[in-house]
């Protein structure tokens, strides 16, 4: 028995998120089925991040155990021939049998992208959130800076989420604009349910002038979901990747 690690990229548009569920097709379900067909055994993958319906990824990490004699680094090539065009494994390798993507010290990076212009851009409709009111990027940057560090992010967690603690560490939270796309890039040691989308929704309110940047401190201190802005739509969010400590 050996454990194989994969880096998985996908367009989440047509999927009900990562985790297998009864109400629609998921990334995990497709990977399980195609790996089982390829290797001739029942395969169950475990992902590092259970992305929501419509969320994209350039570098989610998944593992599975297998008895196959196929070299681990060749599995990505063979599997990609069976996968649909909107899921592509970027690499595979063997890891120790006790290595687990959720229980290692890591830094996860997400990007939330906003198409901020007068009219929609059809070629970016699936990976950006269209918002036609003007946004002040400088104010968004200022507000984002208050999130850096270790904080209780309860105000940025969806109500009803089952977690032991809502304390997380944000290493960087940057906002920048290129052409008509405003990108919110967040790196942290872990994220609460809908956390990045709530951060994005709150920063949009700041950028639109509905709240001053300094209010971000009050929102953090409130420990109350109702203090923060709305949850931004899922399709603007992309998981960029995960860096693991050696």
C-alpha positions in Angstrom: 0.0 0.0 0.0 1.3 3.5 -0.9 -0.1 7.0 -0.5 -0.3 9.3 -3.5 -0.5 13.1 -3.3 -2.1 15.0 -6.2 -2.3 18.7 -7.0 -5.7 19.3 -8.5 -6.9 22.2 -10.6 -10.5 22.7 -11.6 -13.2 25.0 -12.9 -15.9 24.6 -10.3 -18.7 26.0 -12.4 -20.4 22.7 -13.1 -19.9 21.1 -9.7 -21.5 21.1 -6.3 -18.2 21.7 -4.6 -15.4 19.3 -3.7 -17.1 16.9 -1.2 -19.3 14.0 -2.3 -22.9 14.8 -1.7 -26.3 13.5 -2.8 -27.6 16.6 -4.6 -25.2 16.8 -7.5 -21.8 15.9 -9.0 -18.7 16.9 -7.2 -14.9 17.1 -7.8 -14.2 14.3 -5.3 -16.9 12.1 -6.8 -15.3 12.4 -10.3 -11.8 11.7 -9.0 -12.9 8.7 -7.0 -14.7 7.2 -10.0 -12.0 7.8 -12.6 -9.2 6.7 -10.3 -11.1 3.5 -9.4 -11.5 2.8 -13.1 -7.9 3.5 -13.9 -6.3 1.5 -11.0 -8.9 -1.3 -10.8 -9.6 -0.9 -7.1 -11.9 1.2 -5.0 -10.2 4.6 -4.5 -11.4 7.3 -2.1 -9.5 10.6 -2.2 -9.2 13.1 0.7 -8.9 16.8 -0.1 -7.1 19.5 1.8 -9.8 22.0 1.2 -13.5 21.3 0.7 -14.3 24.1 -1.7 -17.9 25.2 -2.1 -20.2 24.8 -5.1 -18.9 27.1 -8.0 -15.5 27.8 -6.4 -12.4 27.1 -8.5 -8.9 25.8 -7.8 -5.5 26.0 -9.3 -3.9 23.9 -6.6 -6.0 21.9 -4.2 -4.2 19.0 -2.7 -5.6 15.5 -2.4 -4.3 12.1 -1.3 -5.4 8.5 -1.7 -4.1 5.0 -0.8 -3.5 2.4 -3.5 -2.0 -1.0 -4.1 -1.2 -0.2 -7.8 2.3 -0.9 -9.2 2.0 2.2 -11.4 4.6 4.8 -10.4 3.0 7.6 -8.5 4.4 10.3 -10.8 2.8 8.6 -13.8 -0.7 8.5 -12.3 -1.4 12.2 -13.1 -0.7 11.6 -16.8 -2.9 8.5 -17.0 -5.7 10.0 -15.0 -5.9 13.3 -17.0 -6.7 11.2 -20.1 -9.9 10.1 -18.3 -10.9 13.3 -16.6 -13.3 15.9 -18.0 -11.7 19.1 -19.4 -12.6 21.2 -16.4 -10.5 19.0 -13.9 -6.8 18.6 -14.5 -4.3 17.0 -12.1 -1.1 19.2 -12.1 1.1 16.5 -10.7 1.3 13.4 -8.5 3.9 11.9 -6.2 4.3 9.4 -3.5 4.3 10.6 0.1 4.7 8.8 3.5 1.7 6.7 4.5 1.0 8.9 7.5 1.1 12.2 5.5 -2.3 14.0 5.5 -3.0 17.3 3.7 -5.3 18.7 6.5 -3.0 17.9 9.4 0.3 19.5 8.2 1.4 23.1 9.0 0.6 25.0 5.8 -0.2 28.3 4.2 -3.3 28.4 2.0 -3.8 31.2 -0.6 -7.1 32.3 -2.1 -7.9 35.0 -4.6 -11.3 36.7 -5.0 -11.6 38.5 -8.3 -14.1 41.3 -9.1 -14.8 42.5 -12.6 -15.3 46.2 -11.9 -16.5 48.0 -15.0 -19.6 49.4 -16.6 -20.5 46.4 -18.7 -19.9 42.7 -18.3 -17.0 40.9 -19.9 -18.4 37.6 -21.2 -15.1 35.8 -21.3 -14.6 36.4 -17.6 -18.1 35.6 -16.4 -17.2 32.3 -14.8 -14.1 33.3 -12.7 -14.9 36.9 -11.7 -17.8 38.6 -9.9 -19.2 41.4 -12.0 -19.8 44.6 -9.9 -20.5 47.8 -11.9 -20.5 50.4 -9.2 -17.1 52.1 -8.8 -14.8 50.7 -6.1 -12.0 52.6 -4.3 -9.1 50.1 -4.3 -7.0 52.2 -1.9 -9.7 52.1 0.8 -10.1 48.4 0.2 -6.3 47.9 0.7 -6.5 49.9 4.0 -9.4 47.9 5.3 -7.7 44.6 4.3 -4.5 45.5 6.3 -6.5 45.3 9.6 -7.1 41.5 8.9 -3.4 40.6 9.0 -2.3 38.7 12.1 -3.9 36.3 14.5 -7.5 37.2 15.2 -10.9 35.7 16.1 -12.6 35.7 12.7 -16.1 34.8 14.1 -17.6 37.8 12.3 -16.3 36.3 9.0 -17.6 32.8 9.5 -20.9 31.5 8.2 -23.5 31.0 10.9 -23.8 27.4 11.9 -20.3 26.3 11.0 -19.0 23.5 13.2 -15.5 24.5 14.3 -13.5 24.2 17.6 -12.2 27.7 17.3 -12.7 30.7 15.1 -9.2 32.0 15.7 -7.0 32.0 12.5 -3.8 33.7 11.3 -3.7 35.8 8.2 -0.2 36.2 6.9 -1.1 38.6 4.0 -4.2 40.2 2.7 -3.6 42.3 -0.4 -5.9 44.2 -2.8 -4.7 45.2 -6.3 -6.2 46.2 -9.6 -5.1 45.2 -13.1 -7.1 46.4 -16.0 -10.8 46.1 -14.9 -10.2 43.3 -12.4 -9.7 43.9 -8.7 -8.1 41.0 -6.9 -8.2 40.3 -3.2 -5.4 37.9 -2.3 -5.5 36.2 1.1 -2.9 33.9 2.6 -3.5 32.2 6.0 -2.9 29.1 8.1 -6.6 28.1 7.6 -10.0 29.5 6.7 -13.4 29.3 8.2 -16.5 28.4 6.2 -17.2 31.2 3.7 -14.5 33.3 5.4 -12.8 34.6 2.2 -16.1 35.3 0.5 -17.3 37.3 3.6 -14.0 39.2 3.6 -14.6 40.0 -0.1 -18.2 41.1 0.5 -17.1 43.4 3.3 -14.2 44.9 1.3 -16.7 45.6 -1.5 -18.8 47.6 0.9 -15.7 49.5 2.0 -14.7 50.1 -1.6 -18.2 51.4 -2.5 -18.1 53.9 0.4 -20.7 52.1 2.6 -18.3 51.8 5.5 -14.9 53.4 6.3 -11.8 51.2 6.3 -11.3 51.6 10.0 -14.6 49.8 10.6 -12.9 46.5 9.9 -11.4 46.7 13.4 -14.9 47.0 14.9 -16.2 44.1 12.8 -13.4 41.9 14.1 -14.0 42.9 17.7 -17.8 42.3 17.4 -17.4 38.5 17.0 -20.8 38.6 15.2 -21.5 37.6 11.6 -24.1 40.3 11.2 -21.4 43.0 11.7 -19.6 42.1 8.5 -20.7 42.5 4.9 -22.5 40.0 2.7 -21.1 36.8 1.4 -19.7 37.4 -2.1 -20.8 35.0 -4.8 -18.8 31.7 -5.1 -17.7 32.0 -8.7 -15.3 34.9 -8.0 -13.2 32.7 -5.7 -10.2 30.6 -6.7 -8.0 28.5 -4.4 -4.5 29.3 -5.6 -2.6 26.7 -3.7 -1.1 25.3 -0.5 2.4 25.5 0.8 3.4 22.9 3.3 6.2 23.2 5.8 8.9 20.6 5.3 
